[in-house]
Every structure is written in C-alpha cells, then in structure tokens.
Amino acid sequence: MNNLKTNLLCVFLGCFAIGLSQRVTTNTWKAQIALGINSPSQNGFVEGATANSINLPTVNLGVQHMFNTKMGAKLDYGFNRMSNEENSPEFKINYSRINVQFVYDPSSVFYFLPSEIRTVFHTGPGYSFATPLNNLDRNKQSYLNWLAGLEIHYALSEKVSVYLDYSYIHGFTDLENYDPALSGLGAFNGSVNNLTFGVSISLSGCQFCD
C-alpha cells in the first residue's frame, strides 16, 4: 500500500511539473495578422496636397521566430491606403513596406503584470513602396525605412493571443532628394504611424520552457 501511495504521489508531482512548464512556454514560430489605421506625415506630400490624418485600412502580415524566451526576429509585410482630406485635390496612395525586425520580449521583468499579458518591442530596417492610383502612377517612389514598435499581447490560450501594436515607420527620403523634383498629386516620401489590432497564432510547440 505504501508503495502504491508513493507511486501515485510521484505521478501526480510529475504531471504537475509538466503542466507548469507548459504554461510558461515560448512558442518558437508564430504567424501574425493585424488590421488598423494609419497616419502619414504631412511633410511627405507635395505642396498643396494633404492627406487625412487618419486613414484605413492598414494590414500587417508577419512570421516570427524566437531564439529563446526573450529574443527573436520576424519578417513582416505592411499595406496602407492613404487618401486626400476634404480641402485637398483628390488622390489615393497605396503605401506598402517589408521589414526584417529584431524582437525583444521583456515581460518577465514586469512581474506585476498578469501572466496572460506580454509586452514585445520590435525594430528593424526595411523598404517602402508608395504607389499612387489612377493616372498618377508616374509619381511612384521607393526608399529605405526603419520601423520601431511596441506590441501588447493578451493570451487566449497557449497558442493564440490577441495584441495591440503601435509602430512608427521612418522613411529615409525627402521630396527634395529627387532631381528633377517630383510634382503632381500622389507623390509621398515620408513617415507613417500605424495602430493595429491583431491575432498571433503559434505554428510550433514548446521549445523554450522555463
């Protein structure tokens, strides 16, 4: 009888330890999709053209890989639509970008937060493409950018979380850099603020367990 009790106790403690380790996993691979709004810098437009301060849609798609519990990298693509404000001549611009980013998760430092909440910083270089619509395509531009952002995640389960992301995409460009200078509507060489709400889905099981 004593041997049976001992064996049952060992099984119980083993199951408890396994369950505990699974609750503090870091998923190695994640897919992310987010939707939201964008706000372009007004100095990125030619004189006489201004965009709405808030535009939609903004769509972000990404794949993230964690090297350990705190650091990782991700590749992501973003699409923004911008359009003129009421008192400006009419135009619409598709602004897209692709970035390679370093990811840092300092959540373990914020011990006062609930275990379901995680904070993730991300930053890295990329390339931007601004494409005016209709007959304004002569003013297409492309240039380097640098993105920096903060995500706040809330875990719905071990594999799925929802998150809010604020990102700033700085464009390394200026209208004055072009010779001859760009003219006409649809020219955009500037920076963009994004605010999105998304879903992060694990593509792998536990690799980094505390």
Summary of the structure (lengths in Angstrom):
residues: 210
radius of gyration: 22.8
end to end distance: 34.9
largest distance: 91.6
contacts: 659
relative contact order: 0.23
helix: 16%
strand: 55%
